[in-house]
Amino acid sequence: MKARIVILLFLVLAALALVPRAKLTGVVTDQTLKPLPNVTVTAKGTVFSTKTDSLGRYAFNTPSYTRTLVFSLPGYQTREMKLTNGTSLNVQLAPALVQLEEALTPREDVHYEVTPGFIAMSPVQGAYATPMRTHPQTNTENYKAIEENGFQVAVQQPVTTFSVDVDRAAYSNARRFLNQGQLPPVDAVRIEEMINYFDYDYPAPTGEHPLSVTTEMTDSPWNAGLKLLHIGLQAKTVATKNLPASNLVFLIDVSGSMADENKLPLLKQAFKLLVDQLRAEDKISIVVYAGAAGEILPPTSGSAKMKIKEALDKLEAGGSTAGGDGIELAYKLAKDNFIKNGNNRVILATDGDFNVGISSEADLQRLVEEKRKDGIFLSVMGFGMGNFKDSNTETLADKGNGNYAYIDNIQEARKEFVQEFGGTLFTIAKDVKLQIEFNPRHVQAYRLIGYENRALKNEAFHDDKKDAGDMGSGHTVTALYEIIPAGAKSEYLTHNDALKYQKPDASDAGKTDEMLTLKIRYKAPDSDVSKLFDLAIHNTSKPISSCSENFRFASAVAEFGLLLRNSEFKGSANYANVIARAKGAFGKDEEGYRSEFVRLVKTAQSLDGSNQTARKD
C-alpha cells in the first residue's frame, strides 16, 4: 500500500513539474545590439529548448520548476540567466575569444584574423560545425548633439519661431534600445518626435485653411509654479481614393552594411506592404546603390504588384555606399516621370552609412536642398543598428521636404505604410512655420520643449525661400511650451540687467488678457507662396485632470523624454507620474501604441540608474 502511495505521489509531482509557467519572451543580441538568430535557449537541467528567430526573438513556455535559462550560440560565450517573476528577458551575448597560444593548429574550414592577444575565427559558408569567434564590433552609431532650449525672458525676447516636425524616428529608435535592455543615447532622444509619434484627436479643419489649431494650458506636472501650454495642429484628411496619382522612386541602400536581418531583409518586407497600397494610376521605380548606383525597375504601374515584389526579392547586399550617386539618379528618374499636380517623391531606405563620393552631412544637405527645387519630396526610412547614422538620415529628411521614420520591426513598417499611408506619402501643407509673440504682462519667461533642430530665426518666418517642415494627410503636430508666469520665482530664471530703452508695453494692447499671439505660415504643395493666419490665446488655465486626453498623454510623453535625456529642466519628473498620467489618457488606442508606451516607460524605469553613466558616454 505504501509503495502505491509513493508511486502516486511521484507521478503527481512529476506532472506538476511539467506544468508550463507563463510564456517568457525576449530578444538576444550581441554587444552592439545586433539581433542574434539561431541562439539555443534551454531550460537548465532539462531537454526543453527553443531557438531565436531571424530578429533574435524567442518565446518559451518553460516548465514551472525552471529557475535558469541557458543561452548558447557557436562563437559566443554561453550565458546563464536566473528567472524572475517577469515575462520578458532580454540577453546580450559576448563573443568567445581564443587566446593566441591556445590556437596552435590551423584548420582549413576556418578563416583566421590575427590581432594581438587573440584570434578571431569565422567559419566560411557551410562550416557551421566549426565554432565561430569574432571580434567584438564597435558601435559607430552617430547622432547630432542636442543643446536643449533654455528659458527666454519675454520682455527681452518676446518672439519665438520654429518649423513643425512630423518625424517619428526618435521614438521608434528609442523603443529599439529599450527593447534591447538599454537606455537610448541622450542625443537620440528628440522629445518632439516622441510626442508626435502618437496620433491625437484634434478637431478637423473646417475653414479655408487645411490646418486647425487647438490650445490648452495647465500647471506644469514636473515644475511647481510653472505652466504648461499645449498647441495642437491637425491637417485635413484626404481619402485614399481621392489622393493624387503618385510617382514614387524607391531608393534602396544595398551596400554591405545592409546585410543584417533588421536591414535589407526587413526593408524588403516593409516596402512590400507599401506596394500593396498602390493603385493602377500610381507608378513606381526602384534605384539601388552600393559602390555605384543603378536602376533595377523602370517606372511600373502600381497594379503590377508581383513584378515590383519580384524586383525587391532579387536585392542583395554588398559593397561600399555611394549614397550621393544614388540620390542623384533617383531624383533624375523622379523628374523624368514627373506628374503635374501629383505626388512626386523619392523614398530613401538606408542605415545612413554613406562612405563613397558625396558622403559628408553638409554635402548631402546641399545636394538635397538643390534637388527639392524640382518639386520632388523626400521621405527617409532608417534601418538597422550598430552603425546607424541618424545624423545623416535626419538631415536628408529635414532638407528634402519630407518625413523621417525609423523602422525597427515589421509592425512599425505597417504603421508607416498601411495605417498612415496618406500622411506618410501625401503632403497637404509644406513649409509650415509657427511664430509666437508672448505678452510680458502674463509671461515672464518661456521654453519650447524639443524642436531644437527645428528652430528658425524670426526673420525666416516671412521668407518663403526658407525651408520648414511639411504635414501630410491627417497628420497632427503637437508642441509644448513651459512658461514661468509673470511675477513667479524660478530657479530657471537667470539674472539679466533691466533694459534701459525697452519697457513692457503700457498701451491697451499690453493690458489685454491675451497671453500670446500665434501665427502660422504654410504653402500649398504646388505653390512657392505662403499663406498666413493667426489667432490670440488668452491667459486661461485649468487643472490637468480637466484637460483633454490629448494634452495629458502628450505631457506624459514629454516628461518621459525629459527623464531619458536627464534634462536640467526635468524638475520633479518621475516614471511613476508618467505611467499614471499616460494610463489615464489611453483613449481608443486601437493599435495599442499608448499601452506599449507605458510598457517602455516601465522598462526604462528598471534600467535607469545602473545604466545612467554608460548612457551619457
C-alpha positions in Angstrom: 0.0 0.0 0.0 2.8 2.4 0.9 4.6 1.6 -2.3 1.4 2.6 -4.3 1.1 5.9 -2.4 4.8 6.7 -3.0 4.4 5.9 -6.8 1.2 8.0 -7.0 2.9 10.9 -5.2 5.8 10.7 -7.5 3.6 10.8 -10.6 1.6 13.8 -9.2 4.8 15.7 -8.5 6.2 14.8 -12.0 3.1 16.1 -13.6 3.1 19.3 -11.7 6.8 19.8 -12.6 5.8 19.8 -16.3 3.1 22.5 -15.9 4.4 25.4 -18.0 4.9 28.8 -16.5 3.7 31.9 -18.2 5.1 32.5 -21.6 8.6 34.1 -21.5 9.7 36.3 -24.4 12.8 38.3 -25.1 15.4 39.3 -27.6 19.0 38.1 -27.8 21.7 40.4 -29.2 25.4 40.8 -29.3 27.2 43.7 -27.5 26.4 46.1 -30.4 22.7 45.3 -30.1 22.7 43.3 -33.3 20.0 40.6 -33.1 21.4 37.1 -33.0 19.4 34.4 -34.8 19.6 30.6 -34.0 20.6 31.1 -30.4 19.6 28.0 -28.4 17.6 28.8 -25.3 17.4 25.9 -22.9 15.7 25.4 -19.5 18.7 24.4 -17.5 18.8 20.7 -16.5 16.0 19.8 -18.9 15.5 18.9 -22.6 13.2 21.8 -23.1 14.6 24.4 -25.5 13.8 26.8 -28.4 15.8 29.0 -30.8 15.7 32.7 -31.6 14.3 33.8 -35.0 15.9 36.0 -37.6 15.4 39.1 -35.5 16.8 37.5 -32.3 13.4 37.0 -30.7 12.2 33.9 -28.7 9.1 32.8 -26.9 9.3 30.0 -24.4 6.8 28.2 -22.2 9.3 26.8 -19.7 8.4 24.1 -17.1 7.2 25.6 -13.8 10.2 24.4 -11.9 12.7 26.1 -14.2 14.9 28.7 -12.4 17.6 29.3 -15.0 17.8 29.7 -18.8 21.0 28.9 -20.8 21.7 30.9 -24.0 24.2 29.4 -26.3 25.5 30.1 -29.9 28.7 28.9 -31.6 31.2 31.7 -31.5 29.7 33.4 -28.4 30.1 32.8 -24.6 27.3 30.7 -23.2 25.3 32.7 -20.7 23.1 31.6 -17.8 20.3 33.9 -16.7 18.2 33.5 -13.5 14.5 33.8 -14.0 12.4 36.3 -12.1 8.7 36.8 -11.9 8.7 38.9 -15.1 7.5 37.7 -18.5 10.3 39.3 -20.5 14.1 38.6 -20.5 16.5 40.3 -23.0 20.0 39.0 -23.1 23.3 40.1 -24.6 26.0 37.6 -25.6 29.7 38.4 -25.7 32.0 36.9 -28.5 34.1 33.9 -27.4 37.7 34.9 -27.6 40.5 32.3 -28.1 43.9 33.2 -26.7 46.6 33.1 -29.4 48.6 30.4 -27.6 45.6 28.2 -27.4 45.0 28.2 -31.2 48.1 26.3 -32.3 46.5 24.1 -35.0 45.1 26.0 -38.0 42.0 24.4 -39.7 41.1 24.6 -43.4 37.5 25.4 -42.8 38.1 28.5 -40.6 39.2 31.9 -41.7 41.7 33.4 -39.2 42.3 37.1 -38.4 45.2 37.6 -36.0 45.2 40.6 -33.7 47.4 41.0 -30.6 46.3 38.6 -27.9 43.6 36.6 -29.6 42.4 35.1 -32.9 39.0 35.9 -34.3 37.6 32.9 -36.2 34.7 33.0 -38.5 33.5 29.9 -40.5 33.2 30.0 -44.3 29.8 29.2 -45.8 28.6 25.8 -44.8 31.1 25.3 -42.0 28.7 25.9 -39.1 30.2 22.8 -37.3 33.2 25.0 -36.6 32.9 27.4 -33.7 32.7 31.0 -34.9 34.7 33.5 -32.9 34.6 37.1 -33.9 36.0 40.4 -32.7 33.6 42.5 -30.7 32.2 45.0 -33.1 32.4 48.8 -32.4 29.2 50.7 -32.1 29.6 53.5 -34.6 26.0 55.0 -34.4 26.0 58.7 -34.8 23.6 61.4 -33.6 23.6 65.2 -33.7 24.4 66.8 -30.4 21.3 68.5 -29.0 21.5 71.6 -26.8 18.2 71.9 -25.0 16.2 75.0 -25.4 16.5 77.2 -22.3 14.1 79.8 -20.9 13.8 83.1 -22.8 12.8 86.2 -20.9 9.7 87.5 -22.6 10.4 91.2 -22.1 13.8 90.8 -23.9 12.9 88.1 -26.5 9.1 88.0 -26.8 9.1 86.3 -30.2 9.9 82.7 -31.0 9.8 80.9 -34.4 10.1 77.2 -35.3 9.2 74.7 -38.0 6.7 71.9 -37.5 8.1 68.4 -37.2 6.1 65.3 -38.1 9.1 62.9 -37.9 8.7 60.0 -35.6 12.1 58.3 -35.9 13.4 59.2 -32.4 10.5 57.3 -30.7 10.9 54.0 -32.6 14.7 54.2 -32.3 14.4 54.8 -28.5 12.0 51.8 -28.4 14.6 49.7 -30.1 17.2 50.5 -27.4 14.7 49.9 -24.6 13.6 46.6 -26.1 17.2 45.5 -26.2 17.6 46.3 -22.5 19.5 49.6 -22.8 18.7 53.3 -22.4 19.0 55.2 -25.6 21.8 57.7 -26.1 20.9 61.2 -24.8 21.2 62.8 -28.3 19.0 60.1 -29.8 16.1 61.5 -27.7 14.3 64.2 -29.7 11.3 64.9 -27.5 9.1 66.5 -30.2 9.5 63.3 -32.3 8.5 61.2 -29.4 5.4 63.3 -28.8 4.4 63.4 -32.4 4.8 59.6 -32.8 1.3 59.3 -31.5 -2.0 60.3 -33.1 -4.1 62.9 -31.3 -7.8 63.6 -31.7 -7.8 67.3 -32.6 -10.7 68.9 -34.4 -10.5 68.7 -38.2 -10.1 72.0 -40.1 -13.3 73.5 -41.4 -12.4 76.8 -42.9 -10.3 78.0 -45.8 -7.0 76.7 -44.3 -6.0 73.0 -44.4 -4.9 73.2 -40.7 -6.8 73.6 -37.4 -5.3 74.8 -34.1 -6.1 73.7 -30.6 -4.6 75.1 -27.4 -4.8 74.4 -23.6 -2.9 75.4 -20.6 -2.4 73.8 -17.1 0.1 73.7 -14.3 3.4 72.1 -15.2 3.3 68.5 -13.8 7.0 68.5 -13.0 7.9 72.1 -12.2 5.7 73.6 -9.4 4.7 77.1 -10.0 5.2 76.9 -13.8 2.6 76.5 -16.5 2.5 74.1 -19.5 1.0 75.3 -22.8 -0.2 72.8 -25.3 -0.6 73.6 -29.1 -2.1 71.1 -31.4 -2.3 71.3 -35.2 -4.5 69.0 -37.3 -4.0 68.6 -41.1 -7.1 67.8 -43.2 -7.6 64.2 -44.1 -8.0 63.2 -47.8 -9.5 59.7 -48.5 -7.0 57.4 -50.3 -9.2 57.1 -53.3 -9.1 60.9 -53.7 -5.3 61.2 -53.3 -3.4 62.4 -56.4 -1.5 59.9 -58.6 1.9 59.0 -57.2 5.3 58.9 -59.0 7.4 57.1 -56.4 11.1 56.1 -56.6 12.3 53.6 -54.1 16.0 54.5 -53.4 17.4 51.4 -51.6 20.8 51.1 -50.0 22.2 47.6 -50.9 25.7 48.2 -49.6 27.5 45.6 -47.4 26.4 47.3 -44.2 22.7 46.5 -45.1 23.2 42.7 -45.0 21.8 42.2 -41.4 18.3 40.8 -40.9 17.0 44.0 -39.5 18.2 46.0 -42.5 17.7 44.8 -46.1 15.5 41.7 -45.3 13.2 43.9 -43.1 13.3 46.7 -45.7 12.0 44.3 -48.4 9.1 43.2 -46.2 8.3 46.9 -45.4 8.3 48.0 -49.0 6.1 45.1 -50.0 3.5 46.5 -47.5 3.7 49.8 -49.3 3.3 48.2 -52.7 0.1 46.6 -51.6 -1.4 50.1 -51.1 -0.6 51.3 -54.6 -3.3 51.9 -57.2 -3.1 51.4 -61.0 -2.6 55.1 -61.6 0.4 55.1 -59.3 3.8 54.3 -60.7 6.9 53.1 -59.0 10.6 52.8 -59.9 13.5 51.2 -58.0 17.0 52.6 -57.8 19.7 50.8 -55.8 23.2 52.0 -54.7 26.2 50.4 -53.2 29.6 51.0 -54.8 27.7 52.5 -57.7 24.0 53.4 -58.4 21.7 51.7 -60.9 18.1 51.4 -61.9 16.6 47.9 -61.4 13.0 48.7 -62.1 11.7 51.3 -64.6 8.5 53.2 -63.9 5.9 50.4 -63.3 2.2 50.7 -62.6 1.0 50.0 -59.1 -1.2 47.3 -60.5 1.9 45.2 -61.3 2.4 44.3 -57.7 4.0 40.9 -58.4 6.6 42.4 -60.8 7.5 45.0 -58.2 7.8 42.5 -55.4 10.0 40.2 -57.5 12.4 43.1 -58.1 12.6 43.7 -54.4 13.2 40.0 -53.7 16.2 40.0 -56.0 18.1 42.6 -54.0 21.2 41.5 -52.2 23.7 43.5 -50.0 27.3 44.0 -50.8 29.9 46.7 -51.5 30.6 50.3 -50.3 28.0 53.0 -50.1 27.8 55.7 -52.8 24.8 57.5 -51.3 25.2 60.7 -53.3 25.2 58.9 -56.6 22.0 57.1 -55.7 20.3 60.3 -54.7 21.3 61.9 -58.0 19.9 59.0 -60.0 16.7 58.7 -58.0 15.8 62.4 -58.4 16.6 62.3 -62.1 14.2 59.3 -62.5 11.5 61.1 -60.5 12.0 64.3 -62.6 11.8 62.4 -65.9 8.5 60.9 -64.9 7.1 63.9 -63.1 3.3 64.0 -62.6 1.9 67.5 -62.6 -0.3 68.1 -59.6 0.7 64.6 -58.5 2.7 63.2 -55.6 6.3 63.0 -56.8 8.5 61.5 -54.1 11.8 59.7 -53.5 11.7 57.2 -50.6 15.2 56.5 -49.4 15.8 53.4 -47.2 19.2 53.2 -45.6 21.2 52.9 -42.4 22.7 56.3 -43.4 26.3 54.9 -43.5 27.4 56.8 -46.7 31.2 56.4 -47.4 31.8 56.9 -51.1 31.5 60.1 -53.2 29.3 62.7 -51.6 29.2 61.5 -48.0 29.6 64.3 -45.6 26.4 65.6 -43.8 27.0 69.2 -45.2 27.4 67.9 -48.8 24.4 65.7 -48.6 22.4 68.6 -47.3 23.4 70.9 -50.1 22.6 68.1 -52.7 19.1 67.6 -51.3 18.4 71.3 -51.0 19.2 71.7 -54.7 17.0 68.8 -55.7 13.9 69.8 -53.8 13.6 72.8 -56.1 12.1 70.4 -58.7 9.0 69.9 -56.6 10.1 66.4 -55.6 9.6 65.4 -51.9 11.9 63.1 -50.0 11.0 60.6 -47.3 13.7 58.7 -45.4 13.3 55.3 -43.7 16.1 54.4 -41.4 17.0 50.8 -40.7 19.5 48.8 -38.6 21.7 49.3 -35.6 25.4 49.3 -34.6 26.4 51.6 -37.5 23.2 53.6 -37.8 23.9 57.2 -38.9 20.9 59.1 -37.6 22.6 62.4 -38.2 22.7 61.8 -41.9 19.2 60.4 -42.3 17.6 63.2 -40.2 19.4 65.9 -42.3 18.2 64.4 -45.6 14.6 64.3 -44.5 14.6 67.8 -42.9 16.2 69.4 -46.0 14.3 67.3 -48.6 10.7 68.4 -47.9 9.8 65.1 -46.4 9.4 63.0 -43.3 11.7 60.6 -41.4 10.8 57.3 -39.7 12.9 54.6 -38.2 11.7 51.1 -38.9 12.7 48.8 -36.1 10.2 46.0 -36.9 7.5 44.9 -39.3 4.8 46.4 -37.1 6.4 49.9 -37.5 6.5 49.3 -41.2 2.8 48.6 -41.2 2.2 51.8 -39.2 4.1 53.9 -41.7 3.0 52.3 -45.0 -0.5 50.9 -44.2 -2.2 52.7 -41.3 -0.7 56.1 -42.0 -0.3 55.7 -45.8 -1.7 59.1 -46.7 0.2 61.0 -44.0 3.5 59.4 -44.9 3.3 60.0 -48.6 0.9 62.8 -49.4 1.7 66.4 -48.4 -1.2 68.7 -47.5 0.8 71.8 -46.4 4.5 72.3 -46.9 7.0 74.7 -45.2 4.7 75.1 -42.1 6.2 77.6 -39.7 4.9 78.8 -36.3 5.7 82.1 -34.7 4.6 83.1 -31.2 4.7 86.6 -29.6 4.4 86.3 -25.8 2.8 89.1 -23.7 5.2 90.1 -20.9 2.2 91.2 -18.8 1.4 87.5 -18.3 4.6 85.6 -19.3 7.9 86.2 -17.6 9.8 83.5 -19.5 9.1 80.6 -21.8 10.8 77.4 -23.1 9.8 75.3 -26.1 10.2 71.6 -25.2 12.1 70.0 -28.0 12.3 71.2 -31.6 15.9 72.2 -31.1 16.8 71.1 -34.7 13.7 73.0 -36.0 14.4 76.4 -34.6 14.2 79.3 -37.1 15.4 82.9 -37.0 12.4 85.2 -36.5 13.0 86.9 -39.9 12.8 83.4 -41.6 9.1 83.4 -40.8 8.4 85.8 -43.6 11.0 84.4 -46.0 9.3 82.0 -48.4 12.7 80.8 -49.5 13.4 79.3 -46.0 12.6 75.6 -45.7 10.4 74.3 -43.0 8.5 71.1 -42.1 5.6 69.5 -44.1 2.3 68.0 -42.9 0.7 65.1 -44.7 -2.9 64.0 -45.0 -4.3 63.5 -41.4 -1.1 64.5 -39.7 -1.1 66.0 -36.3 1.7 68.2 -34.8 1.9 68.9 -31.1 4.2 71.4 -29.3 4.5 72.2 -25.6 5.8 75.3 -24.0 6.8 75.6 -20.4 6.0 79.0 -19.0 7.2 81.0 -16.0 4.2 83.3 -15.2 4.8 87.0 -14.6 5.9 87.6 -11.0 6.7 84.0 -10.3 10.1 82.9 -8.9 12.0 80.1 -10.5 15.5 78.6 -10.4 15.5 78.6 -14.2 15.5 82.4 -14.3 18.9 83.8 -15.0 20.0 87.3 -13.9 19.5 89.9 -16.6 20.0 93.6 -16.3 16.9 95.6 -16.9 16.7 97.1 -20.4 17.1 100.9 -20.5 15.1 101.7 -23.6 12.7 98.7 -23.8 9.8 98.6 -21.3 6.8 96.3 -21.0 4.0 97.6 -23.2 1.9 100.0 -21.2 -0.7 100.5 -24.0 -4.1 99.0 -24.1 -2.7 96.1 -26.2 -0.3 95.3 -23.4 -3.0 95.3 -20.8 -5.1 92.7 -22.6 -5.7 89.2 -21.1 -4.2 87.8 -24.3 -1.2 85.7 -23.2 0.2 85.3 -26.7 -0.5 85.6 -30.4 0.2 82.5 -32.6 0.9 83.0 -36.3 1.1 80.1 -38.8 2.5 80.2 -42.4 2.2 77.4 -44.9 2.3 76.7 -48.6 0.1 74.6 -50.8 2.1 71.5 -52.1 2.3 73.0 -55.5 3.0 76.6 -54.5 6.0 78.7 -53.6 4.0 81.5 -51.9 3.0 81.1 -48.3 -0.4 81.8 -46.7 -0.8 83.3 -43.2 -3.3 83.1 -40.4 -3.1 83.9 -36.7 -5.1 83.7 -33.5 -4.8 85.1 -30.0 -4.6 82.8 -27.0 -5.9 84.1 -23.7 -4.4 83.6 -20.2 -6.7 80.8 -19.0 -5.6 77.7 -17.2 -7.3 74.6 -15.8 -6.3 71.6 -13.7 -4.6 68.9 -15.7 -7.4 66.5 -14.6 -9.8 68.6 -16.6 -7.6 68.8 -19.7 -8.1 66.7 -22.8 -6.7 63.2 -23.2 -4.5 64.7 -26.0 -2.8 67.1 -23.6 -2.5 64.7 -20.7 -0.9 62.0 -22.9 1.4 64.4 -24.7 2.6 65.8 -21.4 3.4 62.2 -20.2 5.5 61.6 -23.3 7.3 64.9 -22.8 8.0 64.1 -19.2 9.4 60.7 -20.2 11.6 62.4 -22.8 13.0 64.7 -20.0 13.9 61.7 -17.9 15.6 59.9 -20.8 17.6 63.0 -21.6 18.3 63.5 -17.8 17.3 67.1 -18.6 18.3 70.0 -16.5 14.7 71.1 -16.7 13.1 67.9 -15.5 12.4 69.2 -12.0 10.4 66.6 -10.1 9.7 64.4 -13.2 9.5 60.7 -12.3 8.5 57.5 -14.0 5.6 56.8 -11.7 3.8 60.0 -12.6 4.4 59.4 -16.4 2.9 56.0 -16.1 -0.1 57.2 -14.1 -0.9 60.1 -16.4 -0.4 58.0 -19.6 -2.7 55.3 -18.3 -5.4 57.8 -17.7 -5.2 59.1 -21.2 -5.2 56.0 -23.4 -8.3 57.0 -25.4 -9.3 54.4 -28.0 -5.8 53.1 -28.5 -7.0 50.6 -31.1 -3.5 49.7 -32.2 -2.0 49.5 -28.7 0.6 52.2 -29.2 -0.2 54.1 -26.0 -0.3 50.9 -23.9 3.1 49.9 -25.4 4.4 53.3 -24.3 3.6 52.5 -20.7 5.5 49.2 -21.0 8.5 51.1 -22.4 8.4 53.6 -19.5 8.4 50.7 -17.1 11.4 49.2 -18.9 13.3 52.5 -18.7 12.4 52.8 -15.0 14.1 49.4 -14.4 17.2 50.4 -16.4 17.6 53.9 -15.1 20.4 54.4 -12.6 22.6 51.4 -13.3 23.0 52.4 -17.0 23.0 56.2 -16.4 26.7 56.7 -16.7 27.1 54.4 -19.7 24.3 56.2 -21.4 25.9 59.6 -21.0 29.1 58.3 -22.6 
